Amino acid sequence: MLEARHLRVLRAVAATGSFSAAGRELGCTQPAVSQQMKALETSVGTPLLIRSGREMRLTQAGEALVRHASGILAGLTAAEEEVAAIAGLRAGRVRLVSFPSGSSTLVPTALAALRAAHPGTRVSLEEAEPPNSVELLREGDCDVALAFRYEGAAGAEEWDDLVVRPLLTDRLVGLVPERHRLARTAAAGPVAIGELAAEPWIAGCPRCRGQLIEVCAGAGFTPRIDFATDDYPAVVGLVGAGLGVAVLPQLAVESVRPRGVRMVTLEPAVRREIVALTLPDLAQVPAVAATLDQLARAAAR
Protein backbone atom coordinates (compact mmCIF):
# COMPACT_ATOMS: atom_id res chain seq x y z
CA MET A 1 0.00 0.00 0.00
CA LEU A 2 1.56 3.25 -1.14
CA GLU A 3 1.36 6.25 1.17
CA ALA A 4 1.44 9.81 -0.07
CA ARG A 5 4.02 10.89 2.54
CA HIS A 6 6.43 8.19 1.34
CA LEU A 7 6.00 9.28 -2.28
CA ARG A 8 6.77 12.88 -1.31
CA VAL A 9 9.97 11.75 0.39
CA LEU A 10 11.03 9.66 -2.62
CA ARG A 11 10.42 12.56 -4.97
CA ALA A 12 12.47 14.88 -2.75
CA VAL A 13 15.35 12.39 -2.54
CA ALA A 14 15.32 11.95 -6.32
CA ALA A 15 15.33 15.73 -6.84
CA THR A 16 18.06 16.58 -4.30
CA GLY A 17 20.27 13.47 -4.53
CA SER A 18 20.64 12.84 -0.78
CA PHE A 19 18.70 12.10 2.38
CA SER A 20 20.06 15.14 4.19
CA ALA A 21 19.15 17.54 1.38
CA ALA A 22 15.69 15.95 1.08
CA GLY A 23 15.26 16.38 4.85
CA ARG A 24 16.07 20.08 4.60
CA GLU A 25 13.54 20.50 1.76
CA LEU A 26 10.83 18.61 3.64
CA GLY A 27 11.58 20.14 7.04
CA CYS A 28 12.54 16.89 8.76
CA THR A 29 15.71 15.08 9.84
CA GLN A 30 17.96 12.86 7.74
CA PRO A 31 17.15 9.75 9.88
CA ALA A 32 13.42 10.39 9.35
CA VAL A 33 13.94 10.45 5.59
CA SER A 34 15.94 7.22 5.77
CA GLN A 35 13.22 5.49 7.82
CA GLN A 36 10.47 6.51 5.41
CA MET A 37 12.49 5.32 2.42
CA LYS A 38 13.01 1.94 4.09
CA ALA A 39 9.27 1.73 4.80
CA LEU A 40 8.50 2.51 1.16
CA GLU A 41 10.93 -0.10 -0.14
CA THR A 42 9.38 -2.65 2.24
CA SER A 43 5.92 -1.70 0.99
CA VAL A 44 6.75 -2.17 -2.70
CA GLY A 45 8.98 -5.19 -2.08
CA THR A 46 12.00 -4.02 -4.09
CA PRO A 47 14.92 -1.56 -3.71
CA LEU A 48 14.28 1.92 -5.01
CA LEU A 49 17.72 3.47 -4.42
CA ILE A 50 21.29 2.39 -5.07
CA ARG A 51 23.69 3.81 -2.45
CA SER A 52 27.35 3.96 -3.47
CA GLY A 53 29.46 6.12 -1.18
CA ARG A 54 28.08 9.61 -1.36
CA GLU A 55 26.31 8.89 -4.64
CA MET A 56 22.68 7.86 -4.67
CA ARG A 57 20.88 6.64 -7.78
CA LEU A 58 17.36 5.43 -8.47
CA THR A 59 16.78 1.84 -9.48
CA GLN A 60 14.56 1.12 -12.46
CA ALA A 61 11.65 0.58 -10.02
CA GLY A 62 12.54 3.85 -8.29
CA GLU A 63 12.50 5.73 -11.59
CA ALA A 64 9.08 4.27 -12.45
CA LEU A 65 7.68 5.22 -9.06
CA VAL A 66 9.03 8.78 -9.23
CA ARG A 67 7.56 9.11 -12.72
CA HIS A 68 4.09 8.24 -11.39
CA ALA A 69 4.48 10.04 -8.03
CA SER A 70 3.95 13.51 -9.48
CA GLY A 71 0.62 12.52 -11.06
CA ILE A 72 -0.51 10.66 -7.95
CA LEU A 73 0.34 13.54 -5.61
CA ALA A 74 -1.22 16.10 -7.96
CA GLY A 75 -4.41 14.00 -8.08
CA LEU A 76 -4.50 13.75 -4.28
CA THR A 77 -4.04 17.49 -3.94
CA ALA A 78 -6.84 18.14 -6.42
CA ALA A 79 -9.10 15.67 -4.58
CA GLU A 80 -8.35 17.31 -1.23
CA GLU A 81 -9.14 20.75 -2.63
CA GLU A 82 -12.39 19.56 -4.24
CA VAL A 83 -13.57 17.84 -1.05
CA ALA A 84 -12.69 20.95 0.97
CA ALA A 85 -14.69 23.09 -1.47
CA ILE A 86 -17.71 20.81 -1.17
CA ALA A 87 -17.46 20.69 2.62
CA GLY A 88 -17.20 24.47 2.71
CA LEU A 89 -20.17 24.89 0.31
CA ARG A 90 -17.93 26.57 -2.27
CA ALA A 91 -18.95 23.71 -4.57
CA GLY A 92 -21.37 20.81 -4.62
CA ARG A 93 -24.39 19.40 -6.40
CA VAL A 94 -27.89 18.57 -5.20
CA ARG A 95 -30.46 16.66 -7.26
CA LEU A 96 -33.94 17.76 -6.17
CA VAL A 97 -37.23 16.10 -7.13
CA SER A 98 -40.51 17.88 -6.38
CA PHE A 99 -44.22 17.60 -7.11
CA PRO A 100 -45.57 20.39 -9.38
CA SER A 101 -47.21 22.70 -6.84
CA GLY A 102 -44.10 22.51 -4.67
CA SER A 103 -41.94 23.31 -7.71
CA SER A 104 -43.86 26.51 -8.37
CA THR A 105 -44.18 27.77 -4.78
CA LEU A 106 -41.59 26.51 -2.29
CA VAL A 107 -38.73 25.55 -4.61
CA PRO A 108 -38.07 28.91 -6.37
CA THR A 109 -37.77 30.81 -3.07
CA ALA A 110 -35.57 28.12 -1.52
CA LEU A 111 -33.21 27.82 -4.49
CA ALA A 112 -32.86 31.57 -4.91
CA ALA A 113 -31.82 31.88 -1.27
CA LEU A 114 -29.46 28.92 -1.60
CA ARG A 115 -27.77 30.42 -4.67
CA ALA A 116 -27.38 33.78 -2.93
CA ALA A 117 -25.78 32.17 0.13
CA HIS A 118 -23.72 29.51 -1.69
CA PRO A 119 -23.27 30.42 -5.37
CA GLY A 120 -20.95 27.46 -5.95
CA THR A 121 -23.64 24.91 -5.10
CA ARG A 122 -25.57 23.66 -8.15
CA VAL A 123 -29.11 22.27 -7.85
CA SER A 124 -30.94 20.35 -10.57
CA LEU A 125 -34.73 19.96 -10.49
CA GLU A 126 -37.02 17.25 -11.83
CA GLU A 127 -40.73 16.74 -11.19
CA ALA A 128 -42.36 13.59 -9.89
CA GLU A 129 -45.33 12.89 -7.65
CA PRO A 130 -44.95 10.70 -4.57
CA PRO A 131 -44.55 7.77 -4.18
CA ASN A 132 -42.45 7.85 -7.40
CA SER A 133 -40.31 10.69 -6.06
CA VAL A 134 -39.64 8.76 -2.84
CA GLU A 135 -38.57 5.70 -4.82
CA LEU A 136 -36.19 7.87 -6.86
CA LEU A 137 -34.59 8.93 -3.59
CA ARG A 138 -34.28 5.37 -2.28
CA GLU A 139 -32.80 4.20 -5.58
CA GLY A 140 -30.13 6.90 -5.54
CA ASP A 141 -31.52 8.95 -8.44
CA CYS A 142 -31.94 12.12 -6.39
CA ASP A 143 -30.63 13.64 -3.15
CA VAL A 144 -33.75 15.43 -1.85
CA ALA A 145 -37.39 14.62 -2.54
CA LEU A 146 -40.21 17.06 -1.86
CA ALA A 147 -43.23 14.89 -1.06
CA PHE A 148 -46.59 14.84 0.67
CA ARG A 149 -49.02 12.45 2.31
CA TYR A 150 -52.62 12.95 3.39
CA GLU A 151 -53.51 12.90 7.06
CA GLY A 152 -55.34 9.72 7.99
CA ALA A 153 -55.20 8.30 4.46
CA ALA A 154 -55.34 4.53 4.15
CA GLY A 155 -52.03 2.95 3.17
CA ALA A 156 -49.95 6.02 3.95
CA GLU A 157 -46.28 5.54 3.05
CA GLU A 158 -43.75 4.65 5.70
CA TRP A 159 -40.72 6.92 5.76
CA ASP A 160 -38.97 5.36 8.76
CA ASP A 161 -35.80 4.72 6.72
CA LEU A 162 -35.54 8.36 5.62
CA VAL A 163 -34.70 11.71 7.19
CA VAL A 164 -37.98 13.64 7.24
CA ARG A 165 -37.95 17.46 7.41
CA PRO A 166 -41.54 18.67 8.00
CA LEU A 167 -42.27 21.83 6.01
CA LEU A 168 -45.95 22.73 6.29
CA THR A 169 -49.50 21.42 6.50
CA ASP A 170 -51.52 22.15 3.39
CA ARG A 171 -55.33 22.20 3.58
CA LEU A 172 -57.48 21.19 0.63
CA VAL A 173 -59.96 23.82 -0.53
CA GLY A 174 -62.99 23.64 -2.78
CA LEU A 175 -63.13 25.49 -6.10
CA VAL A 176 -66.44 26.54 -7.61
CA PRO A 177 -67.28 28.85 -10.55
CA GLU A 178 -67.60 32.47 -9.43
CA ARG A 179 -71.34 32.43 -10.24
CA HIS A 180 -71.97 29.19 -8.38
CA ARG A 181 -74.60 29.25 -5.64
CA LEU A 182 -71.92 28.49 -3.01
CA ALA A 183 -69.60 31.26 -4.21
CA ARG A 184 -71.90 33.87 -2.65
CA THR A 185 -71.85 32.16 0.74
CA ALA A 186 -68.14 31.27 0.76
CA ALA A 187 -67.35 34.02 3.27
CA ALA A 188 -70.04 32.81 5.64
CA GLY A 189 -68.07 29.75 6.77
CA PRO A 190 -67.13 26.19 5.88
CA VAL A 191 -69.18 24.24 3.34
CA ALA A 192 -69.93 20.56 3.83
CA ILE A 193 -68.50 18.60 0.93
CA GLY A 194 -71.84 16.77 0.70
CA GLU A 195 -73.38 19.97 -0.68
CA LEU A 196 -71.37 19.34 -3.85
CA ALA A 197 -72.55 15.76 -4.26
CA ALA A 198 -74.69 16.47 -7.33
CA GLU A 199 -72.05 18.56 -9.10
CA PRO A 200 -69.81 17.42 -11.98
CA TRP A 201 -66.22 17.18 -10.77
CA ILE A 202 -62.81 17.98 -12.21
CA ALA A 203 -60.24 15.70 -10.59
CA GLY A 204 -56.50 16.22 -10.24
CA CYS A 205 -53.54 13.83 -10.16
CA PRO A 206 -54.22 10.11 -9.59
CA ARG A 207 -53.24 10.30 -5.93
CA CYS A 208 -55.38 13.40 -5.29
CA ARG A 209 -58.20 11.74 -7.25
CA GLY A 210 -58.08 8.73 -4.95
CA GLN A 211 -58.14 10.99 -1.91
CA LEU A 212 -61.18 12.87 -3.33
CA ILE A 213 -63.12 9.63 -3.84
CA GLU A 214 -62.24 8.53 -0.31
CA VAL A 215 -63.39 11.82 1.25
CA CYS A 216 -66.62 11.85 -0.77
CA ALA A 217 -67.33 8.26 0.22
CA GLY A 218 -67.02 9.35 3.84
CA ALA A 219 -69.67 12.00 3.12
CA GLY A 220 -71.98 9.38 1.59
CA PHE A 221 -71.64 9.94 -2.15
CA THR A 222 -69.51 9.06 -5.17
CA PRO A 223 -68.34 12.08 -7.20
CA ARG A 224 -69.23 12.17 -10.88
CA ILE A 225 -65.84 12.93 -12.43
CA ASP A 226 -66.29 14.50 -15.87
CA PHE A 227 -62.69 15.62 -16.34
CA ALA A 228 -59.34 14.52 -14.91
CA THR A 229 -56.02 16.26 -15.43
CA ASP A 230 -52.66 16.45 -13.68
CA ASP A 231 -52.35 20.09 -14.72
CA TYR A 232 -53.50 22.45 -11.97
CA PRO A 233 -54.05 25.48 -14.25
CA ALA A 234 -56.27 23.23 -16.40
CA VAL A 235 -58.33 22.27 -13.33
CA VAL A 236 -58.78 25.95 -12.44
CA GLY A 237 -59.62 26.82 -16.04
CA LEU A 238 -62.28 24.11 -16.29
CA VAL A 239 -63.88 25.25 -13.03
CA GLY A 240 -63.73 28.88 -14.17
CA ALA A 241 -65.53 27.93 -17.38
CA GLY A 242 -68.39 26.54 -15.29
CA LEU A 243 -67.74 22.90 -16.22
CA GLY A 244 -67.65 21.58 -12.70
CA VAL A 245 -66.20 21.89 -9.19
CA ALA A 246 -62.90 20.66 -7.79
CA VAL A 247 -60.88 20.17 -4.66
CA LEU A 248 -57.23 21.18 -4.75
CA PRO A 249 -54.49 21.69 -2.17
CA GLN A 250 -54.21 25.35 -1.23
CA LEU A 251 -50.55 25.27 -2.26
CA ALA A 252 -51.64 24.26 -5.76
CA VAL A 253 -54.13 27.12 -5.97
CA GLU A 254 -51.40 29.56 -4.93
CA SER A 255 -49.27 28.34 -7.82
CA VAL A 256 -51.76 29.50 -10.48
CA ARG A 257 -53.89 32.59 -11.16
CA PRO A 258 -57.39 31.40 -10.29
CA ARG A 259 -59.56 33.45 -12.65
CA GLY A 260 -63.31 32.96 -12.67
CA VAL A 261 -63.36 30.75 -9.56
CA ARG A 262 -64.02 31.10 -5.86
CA MET A 263 -62.38 29.14 -3.07
CA VAL A 264 -64.56 27.64 -0.38
CA THR A 265 -63.50 26.08 2.90
CA LEU A 266 -64.65 22.49 3.05
CA GLU A 267 -65.72 20.32 5.94
CA PRO A 268 -64.55 17.83 6.95
CA ALA A 269 -61.10 19.36 6.74
CA VAL A 270 -58.64 17.42 4.62
CA ARG A 271 -54.96 18.20 5.02
CA ARG A 272 -51.73 16.93 3.57
CA GLU A 273 -48.32 17.01 5.18
CA ILE A 274 -45.59 18.55 2.99
CA VAL A 275 -42.08 17.29 3.76
CA ALA A 276 -38.56 17.21 2.37
CA LEU A 277 -36.97 13.78 2.43
CA THR A 278 -33.39 12.57 2.15
CA LEU A 279 -31.31 9.55 3.11
CA PRO A 280 -29.52 9.54 6.51
CA ASP A 281 -26.03 9.61 4.96
CA LEU A 282 -26.98 12.37 2.53
CA ALA A 283 -28.30 14.51 5.39
CA GLN A 284 -24.67 14.92 6.52
CA VAL A 285 -23.59 16.37 3.15
CA PRO A 286 -23.33 20.18 3.57
CA ALA A 287 -25.04 21.07 0.28
CA VAL A 288 -27.97 18.74 1.01
CA ALA A 289 -28.32 20.07 4.57
CA ALA A 290 -28.30 23.64 3.25
CA THR A 291 -31.01 22.77 0.70
CA LEU A 292 -33.22 21.28 3.43
CA ASP A 293 -32.73 24.41 5.56
CA GLN A 294 -33.73 26.73 2.71
CA LEU A 295 -36.83 24.66 1.90
CA ALA A 296 -37.87 24.92 5.55
CA ARG A 297 -37.35 28.69 5.51
CA ALA A 298 -39.36 29.05 2.31
CA ALA A 299 -42.24 27.07 3.82
CA ALA A 300 -42.23 29.26 6.95
CA ARG A 301 -42.84 32.47 4.97
KAMOZI-V383889 format. One record per residue. N is the residue number from 1. PSI is psi in radians with two decimals (NA if undefined). D_CENTER is the distance of its C-alpha to the mean C-alpha in whole Angstrom. Layout:
BEGIN
N_PSI_D_CENTER + N_PSI_D_CENTER
END
This chain:
BEGIN
1_2.06_36 + 2_2.45_36 + 3_2.47_35 + 4_-0.67_35 + 5_-0.62_37 + 6_-0.69_40 + 7_-0.64_39 + 8_-0.70_39 + 9_-0.80_43 + 10_-0.76_44 + 11_-0.66_43 + 12_-0.72_45 + 13_-0.76_48 + 14_-0.63_48 + 15_-0.62_48 + 16_-0.43_50 + 17_0.00_53 + 18_2.79_53 + 19_-0.71_51 + 20_-0.72_53 + 21_-0.68_52 + 22_-0.67_48 + 23_-0.73_48 + 24_-0.69_49 + 25_-0.64_46 + 26_-0.17_44 + 27_0.60_45 + 28_3.10_46 + 29_2.83_50 + 30_-0.75_51 + 31_-0.61_51 + 32_-0.68_48 + 33_-0.79_47 + 34_-0.75_50 + 35_-0.71_48 + 36_-0.59_45 + 37_-0.70_46 + 38_-0.72_48 + 39_-0.67_45 + 40_-0.76_43 + 41_-0.65_46 + 42_-0.69_46 + 43_-0.75_43 + 44_-0.26_43 + 45_0.40_47 + 46_2.61_49 + 47_2.52_51 + 48_-0.32_49 + 49_2.54_52 + 50_2.07_56 + 51_2.11_57 + 52_1.70_61 + 53_-2.23_63 + 54_-0.13_61 + 55_2.49_59 + 56_2.15_56 + 57_2.67_54 + 58_2.45_51 + 59_3.04_52 + 60_-0.70_50 + 61_-0.69_47 + 62_-0.72_47 + 63_-0.73_47 + 64_-0.72_44 + 65_-0.68_42 + 66_-0.70_43 + 67_-0.68_42 + 68_-0.38_38 + 69_-0.70_38 + 70_-0.78_37 + 71_-0.70_34 + 72_-0.83_33 + 73_-0.63_33 + 74_-0.70_31 + 75_-0.70_28 + 76_-0.71_28 + 77_-0.77_28 + 78_-0.71_26 + 79_-0.75_23 + 80_-0.73_24 + 81_-0.68_23 + 82_-0.75_20 + 83_-0.72_19 + 84_-0.66_20 + 85_-0.73_19 + 86_-0.79_15 + 87_-0.57_16 + 88_0.17_18 + 89_0.44_15 + 90_-0.16_17 + 91_3.02_15 + 92_2.86_12 + 93_2.42_9 + 94_2.24_5 + 95_1.97_5 + 96_2.35_4 + 97_2.33_7 + 98_2.69_9 + 99_2.74_13 + 100_-0.79_15 + 101_-0.48_17 + 102_-0.64_13 + 103_-0.56_13 + 104_-0.11_16 + 105_-1.10_16 + 106_-0.75_13 + 107_-0.82_11 + 108_-0.78_14 + 109_-0.76_15 + 110_-0.78_12 + 111_-0.56_11 + 112_-0.72_15 + 113_-0.67_15 + 114_-0.75_12 + 115_-0.68_14 + 116_-0.69_18 + 117_-0.62_17 + 118_1.34_15 + 119_-0.31_16 + 120_-0.17_16 + 121_2.18_12 + 122_2.39_11 + 123_2.24_8 + 124_2.65_9 + 125_2.28_9 + 126_2.74_10 + 127_2.39_12 + 128_2.48_13 + 129_2.60_15 + 130_2.60_14 + 131_-0.01_15 + 132_-0.71_14 + 133_-0.64_11 + 134_-0.65_11 + 135_-0.65_13 + 136_-0.69_11 + 137_-0.83_8 + 138_-0.54_12 + 139_-0.01_13 + 140_0.26_11 + 141_-0.04_10 + 142_2.95_6 + 143_-0.54_4 + 144_2.35_2 + 145_2.17_6 + 146_2.15_8 + 147_3.04_11 + 148_2.79_15 + 149_2.56_18 + 150_2.45_22 + 151_2.25_24 + 152_0.13_26 + 153_2.51_26 + 154_2.43_27 + 155_0.55_25 + 156_2.48_22 + 157_2.60_19 + 158_2.27_19 + 159_0.45_16 + 160_-0.45_18 + 161_0.00_16 + 162_2.80_12 + 163_2.14_11 + 164_2.07_12 + 165_1.78_12 + 166_2.39_14 + 167_-0.98_14 + 168_2.90_17 + 169_2.17_20 + 170_2.11_21 + 171_2.45_25 + 172_2.44_26 + 173_2.71_29 + 174_2.56_31 + 175_2.23_32 + 176_2.70_36 + 177_2.61_38 + 178_-0.32_39 + 179_0.17_43 + 180_2.65_42 + 181_-0.55_44 + 182_-0.27_41 + 183_-0.59_40 + 184_-0.41_43 + 185_0.14_43 + 186_-0.61_39 + 187_-0.24_40 + 188_-0.37_42 + 189_-3.08_39 + 190_2.63_37 + 191_2.28_38 + 192_2.33_38 + 193_-0.41_36 + 194_-0.39_40 + 195_-0.22_41 + 196_0.22_39 + 197_-0.62_40 + 198_-0.01_43 + 199_2.66_40 + 200_2.54_39 + 201_2.58_35 + 202_2.08_32 + 203_2.70_29 + 204_-2.47_25 + 205_2.79_23 + 206_-0.71_24 + 207_-0.75_22 + 208_-0.61_24 + 209_-0.77_27 + 210_-0.68_27 + 211_-0.68_27 + 212_-0.83_29 + 213_-0.67_32 + 214_-0.76_31 + 215_-0.75_32 + 216_-0.67_35 + 217_-0.66_36 + 218_-0.44_36 + 219_0.02_38 + 220_0.33_41 + 221_2.86_40 + 222_2.13_38 + 223_2.44_37 + 224_1.80_38 + 225_1.91_35 + 226_-0.58_37 + 227_2.55_33 + 228_2.28_30 + 229_2.53_27 + 230_-0.15_23 + 231_1.97_24 + 232_-0.76_24 + 233_-0.59_26 + 234_-0.69_28 + 235_-0.86_29 + 236_-0.73_30 + 237_-0.71_32 + 238_-0.70_34 + 239_-0.77_34 + 240_-0.49_36 + 241_0.04_38 + 242_0.36_39 + 243_0.00_38 + 244_-2.99_37 + 245_2.92_35 + 246_2.86_31 + 247_2.19_29 + 248_2.67_25 + 249_2.51_23 + 250_-0.61_24 + 251_-0.63_20 + 252_-0.69_21 + 253_-0.65_24 + 254_-0.37_23 + 255_-0.09_21 + 256_3.03_25 + 257_1.72_28 + 258_1.49_30 + 259_2.42_33 + 260_0.23_36 + 261_2.85_35 + 262_2.45_35 + 263_2.42_33 + 264_2.50_34 + 265_2.21_33 + 266_2.60_33 + 267_2.39_35 + 268_2.68_34 + 269_2.36_30 + 270_2.20_27 + 271_2.69_24 + 272_2.51_20 + 273_2.13_18 + 274_2.24_15 + 275_2.81_12 + 276_2.30_8 + 277_2.55_8 + 278_3.00_7 + 279_2.64_9 + 280_-0.77_12 + 281_-0.68_12 + 282_-0.49_9 + 283_-0.35_9 + 284_-0.18_12 + 285_2.18_10 + 286_-0.75_11 + 287_-0.65_9 + 288_-0.80_6 + 289_-0.70_9 + 290_-0.64_10 + 291_-0.76_7 + 292_-0.74_8 + 293_-0.74_11 + 294_-0.59_11 + 295_-0.70_10 + 296_-0.70_13 + 297_-0.68_15 + 298_-0.67_15 + 299_-0.47_16 + 300_-0.17_19 + 301_NA_20
END
